Amino acid sequence: MAEEKKITKLLAGFLALCILASGALAFAYKIDRESARPINLEDVIEVTDDSQYFYGLDPVEISDDGMLHISGWVVNREKDLTYIDRKVVLADDAGNACALKTIAGERGLTWFFDTGYNYDDGGLVSQGLLKTIPVDKDYHILFLVTEDGKRYLFDLNTVVSL
């Protein structure tokens, strides 16, 4: 009987530890996903012929809780989308830039563009805490695509004031 109580307490302690660890990891993931990271744009090869890609931007939103929400899409016109490495970049006029992590999302691009290629999950969604982004500046919104060992930067001709 005493042995069963010991085992029960050990299992309860292990379960509590697992719950705490998963909560801590979920919190760390959330903070990491919402944080802006400085980026050096000098390494980026700008696309001179951006007709190779379909891309667009949805209206930018700033929520009451201090979150910047940016969403849109970017896909190569002439190949299936199999691996997604897309980031939203905010760049000021002085050349300072920061990247926001994105998550892929289905936007119906395969159906809409109907080119015979698969663009599933070509949409992207990004959000950043305004406290991780220097404010009182105007930022150009860019998309950064890493594909086939090259990095391409797309200027979306949109400026957001933070």
VMD Tcl script that draws the C-alpha trace (Angstrom):
set ca {
  {0.00 0.00 0.00}
  {2.79 2.44 0.88}
  {4.59 1.41 -2.30}
  {1.48 2.26 -4.38}
  {1.25 5.72 -2.78}
  {4.90 6.38 -3.62}
  {4.36 5.39 -7.22}
  {1.21 7.51 -7.42}
  {3.06 10.55 -6.02}
  {5.95 10.01 -8.43}
  {3.59 9.77 -11.38}
  {1.68 12.87 -10.26}
  {4.96 14.77 -9.87}
  {6.15 13.61 -13.30}
  {2.83 14.65 -14.86}
  {3.02 18.10 -13.23}
  {6.61 18.50 -14.46}
  {5.57 17.55 -18.01}
  {2.71 20.07 -17.95}
  {5.02 22.84 -16.70}
  {7.69 22.01 -19.29}
  {5.21 22.01 -22.18}
  {3.74 25.30 -20.98}
  {7.21 26.86 -20.82}
  {8.08 25.60 -24.31}
  {4.79 26.91 -25.73}
  {5.44 30.31 -24.16}
  {9.01 30.41 -25.51}
  {7.75 29.49 -29.01}
  {5.12 32.24 -28.87}
  {7.64 34.89 -27.83}
  {10.14 33.73 -30.47}
  {7.51 33.78 -33.21}
  {6.39 37.31 -32.30}
  {9.85 38.87 -31.96}
  {11.51 40.92 -34.68}
  {15.13 40.02 -35.47}
  {17.65 42.44 -37.03}
  {18.64 41.44 -40.56}
  {21.39 42.60 -42.90}
  {19.89 43.29 -46.31}
  {23.30 43.57 -47.99}
  {23.42 39.73 -48.38}
  {20.13 39.70 -50.25}
  {19.96 39.42 -54.02}
  {17.16 41.64 -55.24}
  {14.92 40.23 -57.90}
  {15.27 42.34 -61.02}
  {12.58 40.45 -62.89}
  {9.89 39.96 -60.30}
  {7.51 38.66 -62.95}
  {8.87 35.23 -61.95}
  {6.73 35.41 -58.79}
  {3.13 36.02 -57.84}
  {2.99 38.09 -54.66}
  {0.69 40.39 -52.79}
  {-0.03 41.98 -49.43}
  {-3.22 42.20 -47.41}
  {-4.05 45.35 -45.44}
  {-1.68 45.74 -42.48}
  {-3.29 45.81 -39.04}
  {-2.12 47.01 -35.65}
  {-4.21 45.53 -32.87}
  {-5.00 47.11 -29.51}
  {-2.76 44.59 -27.75}
  {0.36 45.97 -29.46}
  {0.64 43.43 -32.26}
  {1.53 44.19 -35.87}
  {-0.29 41.76 -38.21}
  {0.97 41.32 -41.78}
  {-0.27 38.73 -44.25}
  {0.02 38.08 -47.96}
  {1.39 35.54 -50.42}
  {4.47 34.89 -52.55}
  {5.03 31.93 -54.90}
  {7.27 31.15 -57.85}
  {5.08 31.13 -60.98}
  {6.88 28.23 -62.65}
  {7.32 25.58 -59.97}
  {5.44 23.71 -57.31}
  {5.75 25.13 -53.83}
  {7.38 22.32 -51.86}
  {9.50 24.12 -49.26}
  {8.57 27.43 -47.70}
  {11.19 29.88 -46.45}
  {9.46 33.25 -46.44}
  {9.84 36.17 -44.03}
  {8.29 39.58 -43.68}
  {10.92 42.32 -43.45}
  {10.45 45.84 -42.15}
  {13.09 48.28 -43.47}
  {13.48 51.95 -42.63}
  {14.96 54.61 -44.93}
  {18.31 54.44 -43.10}
  {18.83 50.82 -44.19}
  {17.99 49.24 -40.83}
  {15.81 46.19 -41.15}
  {14.21 43.50 -39.03}
  {12.60 40.21 -40.02}
  {9.43 38.74 -38.61}
  {8.88 35.00 -38.65}
  {5.98 33.76 -40.69}
  {3.74 30.75 -40.83}
  {2.43 29.34 -44.09}
  {-1.23 29.24 -44.87}
  {-3.54 28.00 -47.59}
  {-4.91 30.92 -49.63}
  {-6.43 29.14 -52.62}
  {-3.56 30.28 -54.83}
  {-3.39 27.02 -56.81}
  {-7.02 27.42 -57.84}
  {-6.81 31.21 -58.35}
  {-3.74 31.32 -60.60}
  {-4.53 27.96 -62.30}
  {-1.09 27.51 -63.91}
  {-0.83 23.75 -63.38}
  {1.56 24.21 -60.44}
  {0.76 23.59 -56.77}
  {0.87 26.73 -54.63}
  {-0.82 25.26 -51.54}
  {0.36 27.02 -48.39}
  {1.81 29.91 -50.42}
  {0.12 32.37 -48.12}
  {2.03 33.77 -45.17}
  {1.01 35.27 -41.88}
  {3.29 37.19 -39.59}
  {2.81 39.06 -36.37}
  {5.23 41.01 -34.28}
  {5.09 42.62 -30.88}
  {5.53 46.35 -31.33}
  {7.77 46.38 -28.26}
  {10.33 44.30 -30.22}
  {10.33 46.76 -33.15}
  {11.78 50.29 -32.86}
  {8.79 52.64 -33.12}
  {8.34 56.25 -34.27}
  {9.56 55.23 -37.72}
  {8.16 54.50 -41.14}
  {8.90 51.02 -42.42}
  {8.76 49.63 -45.96}
  {7.22 46.17 -45.98}
  {9.21 43.59 -47.94}
  {9.02 39.84 -48.45}
  {12.24 37.85 -48.20}
  {12.24 34.52 -50.05}
  {15.02 31.96 -49.78}
  {14.82 29.46 -52.60}
  {17.39 27.22 -54.30}
  {20.21 28.75 -52.26}
  {19.36 32.32 -53.30}
  {17.65 35.10 -51.38}
  {15.17 37.38 -53.10}
  {13.65 40.57 -51.74}
  {10.29 41.89 -52.89}
  {9.30 45.50 -52.22}
  {5.56 45.60 -51.71}
  {5.40 49.40 -52.15}
  {3.73 49.72 -48.77}
  {4.86 51.83 -45.83}
  {3.61 51.38 -42.28}
  {4.15 54.00 -39.57}
  {4.82 52.61 -36.11}
}
mol new
graphics top color blue
foreach p $ca { graphics top sphere $p radius 0.5 }
foreach p [lrange $ca 0 end-1] q [lrange $ca 1 end] { graphics top cylinder $p $q radius 0.2 }
display resetview
